[in-house]
Amino acid sequence: IAGITQAPTSQILAAGRRMTLRCTQDMRHNAMYWYRQDLGLGLRLIHYSNTAGTTGKGEVPDGYSVSRANTDDFPLTLASAVPSQTSVYFCASSPGQGATDTQYFGPGTRLTVL
Amino acid sequence: GQNIDQPTEMTATEGAIVQINCTYQTSGFNGLFWYQQHAGEAPTFLSYNVLDGLEEKGRFSSFLSRSKGYSYLLLKELQMKDSASYLCAVRDSNYQLIWGAGTKLIIKP
């Protein structure tokens, strides 16, 4: 693995179903993030984690949950999917320190909720 | 509220120069980022400005004026592969990135 991987690449899901999007990084970054990207809107932060064992809510957390059991993995769970959660989901990570603290993105998961 | 404004779309000619502007109003300022995003792909980091002035990196340069809440990304010697969306993001007082909707740049031969 080099960088950040996400799975699945794409998914079509029936409304009401539970879904977990997976994210793994091998850069030993402290901080990880989940964003959604919708046409005409900027990336919006769903949840973040500054370090393993801690998580925080972003701009649009409702309907989503996360966990950070270790440094490498940061899964995003939709407990009961709704059509408005149709979006492209990006996971990102950053060192969590330093002046720049640049975020690096995974390839994304395209989710359609019907 | 927090706001990042960028033009929705711009068109330029191969070999030319284009300037993509970004204005921002945020709760605090801890740096401004530019990312490139090709269609169907992830955003990739281009540049970071935290002090006023111009940062040059090859064909790409980024400028920041904190007093005006303004930045631009300058792309020189445009190539067809530069066709992409360019995203402006500001790190606010909570150290979270606030993102603009992006500028789609179309390069014509």
Interface residues (C-beta under 8 A of the other chain):
Chain A: G40 L41 G42 L43 R44 L45 Y48 G58 F90 A99 T100 D101 T102 Q103 Y104 F105 G106 P107 G108
Chain B: I4 G31 F33 E41 A42 P43 T44 F45 Y48 V50 L87 A89 Y95 Q96 L97 I98 W99 G100 A101 G102
